[in-house]
């Protein structure tokens, strides 16, 4: 039946079709599937209270009970007068089969009932009666409640068919099996409910721990915002007021304080944009655009004001990349230059950007520290943050010292062709040179000035 026909048919017809599909799924598909009965869990409610030596044997209790039931069926067949061996062994085989092939055991039990009925002249002899009830209970316990209903109905129709429509002969079997299957269904439903409750409790505990962790991080972020924002504001105010405290300050000193104030204000703005969102639920972050590689010149100019000699080299055709790639590349360069200022004062830095077909290559290298200024210790999170950004974009990164005592950070950020936006190339400025079939754009600053 097609999906269109199912949608246009009546609800009764769809219910009947669903029932037939359920019968086919439960009892007709994968009839001979190998499904061995697993042992009890050693961490069960009862088993875990037993001694260690006894626990290893108790976990096999279900298998022992099934085999004992098969033995009872065989003894019931031996008690009959005719064909004792066959009347005992044949019904016992399906009972034992429930340990490894439960669905096949049900159909084998039906065949064994016919076989024993032909030999004994009656449909439900003692061995066939006990075997059918045991098989129904064990298979129902190993499958779903829906399969138990189907097996019970098939047993009823099967008995009525062989007895010419008289249900009185099959009534004891179906009555006893109905009570047994009802108990099995109740136990299964309760077990599934307990398992679901356990899963929900586990999920709730995980979510509670996660929420607690997020609340702690939010509290830390708020404290960080308050402390750093306060001190950065003080730095900006003092840098603005410092030139007025000295009579006729030199222009270099005034420019240095201007640079300090601009950096403090810029840092304060970014800090409020990144961390201010946790101040309150109704906080609205400013709509300032995130920096991209187009703003890299401003970053280099700002760094040069601090006295770091920088050089920028661009190879390949400059083009616009996805926003996440450009932002990550900008932040990586920013962090690498900050590390150069802290750990290699007086050194020069070189920033290389390589636009290739599959992405963006990035390299920031600085020389060894020079002069009398000592390196400033850092928190050690800069390289970790770079690696996290690169890993987020499925890129590659290497970082380490160079042969001359400097430091190098090399990154490749992949950009699939389908994600590369089409945009006219940005105008290339500064010094331009041709070499090896590539266009190279170089920016140089000497003596700490652009």
Protein Blocks (a to p, Z undefined) as FASTA:
>chain_A
ZZklmmmmcfklmmmmmmmmmmmmmmmgoklpccddddddfkbmklmmpcfklmmmmmmm
mmmmmmmmmmmmmmmmmmpmbhkllmmmmmmmmmmmmmmmmmlmmmmmmmmmmmmmmmno
pabdfklmmmmmmmmmmmmmmmcfklmmmmmmmmmmmmmmmnnopaklmmmmmmmmmmmm
mmmmmmmmmmmmmmmmmmmmmmmmmmmmmmmmmmmmmmmmmmmmmmmmmmmmmmmmmmmm
mmmmpghiafklmmmmmmmmmmmmmmmmmmmmmmmmmmpmklccdfbdcddfklmmmmmm
mmmmnopacddddedjdddddfklmmmmmmmmmmmmmmmmmmmghiacdddddddfklcc
ddddddddedjbdcdddehlmmmmmmmmmmmnopacdddddfkopacddddddddfklmc
cddddddehjdddeehiacdddddeehiZZ
